[in-house]
Amino acid sequence: MGLQAGIVGLPNVGKSTLFNAVSNSAKAQASNYRFCTIEPNVGLVNVPDVRIDKLAELVKPERTVPTQIEIVDIAGLVKGASKGEGLGNKFLANIREVDAIVHVIRCFEDENVLRDEGPINSIGDKEIIDIELQLKDLESVEKKYSRTEKLAKTDPKAKVEFEILKRCKEHLEQGKSIRSLTLDKDEKAAIADLFLLTEKPVLYVANVDEPSMHTGNRFSEALKAAVANENAQVIVMNNSIEAQISELENVDDKQLFMEEYQMTEPALDKMIHSVYKLLQLQTYFTAGVQEVRAWTIQEGWKAPQAAGVIHTDFEKGFIKAEVISYNDYVQYGSEAACRDNGRLRIEGKEYLVKDGDVMHFRFNV
């Protein structure tokens, strides 16, 4: 799929610690000084899914392949980044390239962890990032606004575009992000060439201290209240504990560690699922004796597009798809049993793939 979620935040809020916890292919340097992460680190993250484990249990394949998403660790932003402060231009360019943002906010007090912004202020930290992204977007909108204003006097299409840009400009000038501006599909297409930073969906991670990992604290509660109107989710977690869990390879050791902290599952799993949903992704499966595999597709994709994720030839030569719902597969225990009980369907090119479908494609080479 190639879709990415970028981890952002002020310096020393726990971004790289979080990245190290979720990534199984790259480790970012988590150090207590500014700009330790300059080039963005990219990690492939397995998406936890109990369904693939259950299918593997039934099919007993030679291998099991989970689906993955890309997480990018982007260096800490500072106030003035939109004007090039710190390494602002580079950081903003890195944010522009991702599809969704995981905004880590410090919600813990620790005098040993550097902080130039003064006392802990989760809302203030959020606003620093918001303002820098909004200022950069306003700069982009104003440039196109000026170019379009003249054309709008004679060109009907430009006039429509100008009105959309005007709404965006006024919204940003009010200190609001574009994602909170109600735009339809066509209106979004009119500003798509600007790749606006504040249009990207956001998931907030409140990095709390250990005593607050289950209950949250006044900083995380303030953050939740501040984003209540953004239609955004806030996940409360202790990034350091999550990083320790991720380093344990033995399943029993991991389970004992979580029991010690009264955890039923890593908060990371919830975060990864939230990012997956944020990117509007869903999963379908292929199941055979050689492998059981999860495949990532965009919500709303039709069967030929889903087939193309396996190989472009599958989409080009698509004929039909054999489809079994996950629940039916588990209930009857095998593809053959589903077929015998009429639970295997033949679907054509217009079929909208559902999350959890178990599929097999017929195609011409």
N, C-alpha and C positions, 0 to 999 in steps of 0.2 A: 504493500500500500504506500509506503514511504511517508506516512503522516507522522509528524513529530509534535511532542509537547515539550515546551521549554521551561525549566525551573528558573525562576527569577526571584529577586529580593535584594534588600540592602546587604552590604557586607556583614559577614559573621552572624547571620541569622539561622544557619544550619542548612543552607542549600546543598553544599557539596557533601555533607554528611547524609542528607536524604538521597542524593544521587548515588552515593556509594552503596546505600542500602537497597535501592531498587535495581541497580544495574548488575547484570550478570556477565557483562562483556567488557566493562571499562571501569576504572577506578579514578575518581577525581581526587586531587590533592586537597585535603581538608586541613587548612592551616589557619592560625589565628592572626592573620594580617591581611590588609587590603589587597585586592587584585591578584590573589594567589592563583585564581583560575582566569586566564586571559583568553586562550583559545577555547571555544566551547567543546566540552567532552560529550560524545554521543554514546549512549548505551542501549543495547537491545534488552528489553524487559519482558520476561515471560508473563502472560496474563493468566493468573490462577483461575482454574475452571474445573470444578468437580465433575462436570459432565464428561470431559475427555478421559478422566480416570475411570469413570463407570463404564464407558464404551470399551476402554482397553481391558477392563476386567471381563467383559462379555466376549470380546473378539479374540483376546490373547494374541495381539500382533507381535511382530519382531521388534518393532519400535513404536514409540509414542512421541508425537511432535506437537507441542503446544503452539498457540499463536503468540505473536510478540508485537510490542509497540516500541517506538523509538523515544527515548527521553534524552533531552539535551540539557547539560549543566551550563548555564550562562553566567558569566562573572557578575558580581554584585554591582548594582547601579548606585549612583550617588546623586544628591541634589545638584542640579545643573547639568545632568547628562545630556539633555536635549540641546545644550549649547557646547557640548564637547568636554565638559568637566570630567575628570578622572579619565576613563577610557570610553566615555559616553557614546561617541559615534559608532564605535565598533560593537558595543553592547547592544545598542538599539538596532543595528543592522542584523545582529544575530537573532534578536527577538522577532524581527520582521520575517525571518525565514521559517519560523515554526507556525504550527496550525492552532495551537492552544497554549495557554499559559498556566503553569502551576506556581502560584505566588506564595512563597514561604515568608511568614511573618513571625518575628521573635515575640514570644509570649512568656518569657521566663527572665528571671533576674539572676545574674551571675557576674560578680565584679571581676572575675578572671577572664571574661570574654569581652574583648574590646568593643566599645560603642562610642562613636563620635557624636551621635545625635542627641545625647543627653539621656534623661530617665526613660525607662521602657514606656513606649507609647504605640500600641498596636495600630490604632487608627491613624496616628501621625505618620507611621512608617508606610502604611498602605497609601496614604495620600501623597507621600513623596514620589512613590513609583507612578501613581496615577497621573500626577501633574506633569511629570517628565514625559510620559507617553502621550498625554493630551497635547502638550506643547508641540511635540514633534508632529503629531497628526494635524494640528492646526496649521503648522507651517506647510505641510503637504497640501491641505485643502485650500489654503489661501493662494498658493501658486496656481492651482488649476482654476480656482474661482476667478482670478484675474484674467486668465486666458479665455475662459468661457463667457465672461460677462459681455465682451464685445460681440462674440459670435451669436449670443442669445438674442440680439436685436433683430437679426435677419434669418436665423436658422431655428426652426421649431424644435428640432431634436436637442440642440444646444440649450434652448430655453428651458426645457424640461430638466436637463442635466444641471443647469445653473440653479434652479430652484432646490434641487436635492443638495447641491453643494452649500447653498445658503443655509439650509436647515442644519447641516452638519457643522458649519462654521459657528452658527449661533449656539448650538448644543455644546460644542467644545469650549466656547468662550464663557459658558456658564459653569465650567469645571466638571462637565459630565462626559462620560465615555460613550463612544459611538454604539457600543453593544446595547446600551440602554435606550437608544433612539429607535423607535418602531419604523423599520424599513421593510418593504416587501421585496420579493425576489428581484424584480426589475430594477428597483431603486438601488439595491445592493450591487447589482451588475454595473450600474453607472459609476460607482466609486471603486470598483474592484481593482482597477489599475493603480490605485493609490496604496494598496496593501496596508490599510490603516491598522496601527498597533492596538488601538482601543476597541476595535471591532472583534478582536479575537476572544473566544470564550475563556473564562478564568475559573480555576479551582483554587481556593485559599487553603493553605496548610498552616494551622496554628501550632507552632513548635513550642510546647509547654515543658515545664519541669516534671521530674518523675512523679512527685506527689499528685500532680494535676492530670496525669495521662488518661485517667478514666472519667474524671469529673469536669475537666477544664478549669479555668480560673478567671479572675476579673478581666485579664487582658484578652483572653479568647472570647469571653462573653461580649466584651465591648466590640470586638471585631465582628462577631455574628450580627450584632445589632446594626453595625455600620454598613453591612452589605445586604441587609434584609431586602432592600428594594432592587437589588442587582440580579435577582434570580440566580444567585451563585451559591455553591455549596462550600461549607467550611468543614474541614476535617481536623480534629484535634489529635495530636500525636506527639510522642517524645522521639525525635529523630535519632537520638543517640541509642536508645533502647532498640529501636527498629533496626539500626545498623548492626548492633550486636547479634540480634536474632538472625539477620541475613547471613552473618559470617559462619553460623553453625551449619555444618553439612549433614550431621547425623540427625535423622528425624526424631529419635527419642530424646536427644539432647535439646533439640529445639522445643519439643513439647514440654520438657521439664522446666526449661527457661521461662516459657510462657506461663506455665502453671504458677511459677514463683511470683510472677507479676500479675497473676489473676487475669490472664488473657486467654480468650477462646481462639483467637486468630490474630495474626499480625495486622496492625492498622494499615500497613503497607498494602495488603491485599485490597482493602476497601479503597485506598487511594488509587491504586492501579485500575480497578474497576471503574472508578469515577472518571479517571482520565480517558479510559476507553469510551465511556458514554459521552464524555465531553466532546470527543472527536467524532461523535455520531457513527460509531463503528458497531458491528455485530459479527457473530461467528457462525459459520456452518462447518460441518465435519465430513470427512471421508473416512470410511471404516473398512479395512480389509486385513487379511492375514499378514501382509507385509508391513503395513503401518496404519495406525489410527492418527489422524491429523486434524488440527483445527486450522481454519482459514479465516482471515480477516477480510471483511468487505464493508462497504459503506451502507448505511441504512437506506432502504429503498431501491437497492440494486435488483435487477432482473437476473434470471438464471444464466443467460449467456455472459453477462458481465462477471458473475460469480465464477463461472467456469474459466474465464480469462485470467483469473488470479493464479490458477494452477499452471496454465500455459496459454499463450495468445492463440495457438492453433485451436484450442478448445472453444474459444469464443467465435473465431472465424468460421469453424466448421460445425458449430452447435446444431444438433438435431433435436434432442430431447433430454430431459433430466429425470432420473429415478429418484424420488424423494420419500423419505420416511421421517416423521417427526421424532424428535429425541424421546419424548415420553412413550411413544409407541414402541420404539426400539428397545427401551428399557423394560417395558411391560412384557413384550413377547420374547425378548432375549437374543434375537438374531435377525439378520436380513431375510433368511429363508422363512422363518416363522411369521414375520411381518407380511411377506408376500403371500403366504398360504392363508393368512387371515384378512387379506384385502387391505392391508395398511400401507402398502407400497403404491405410491401414486406416480403416474407419468405426467410430467408438466412440460409445457412448451416455452417459447421465447418470451412470452409476456408474464411468466410467473415471477412474482415478487418473493424473493427468498426470505424466509423467516429465521429469526435467531434460533439456533439449535438444530436446524434441519440437517439430516444425514443424507448426503447426496452422492449420486453416481451419474456421470455425464456420458451421453452418446454423441459422437461427433464424426464428421468426415475429415480425413487428412487432406 
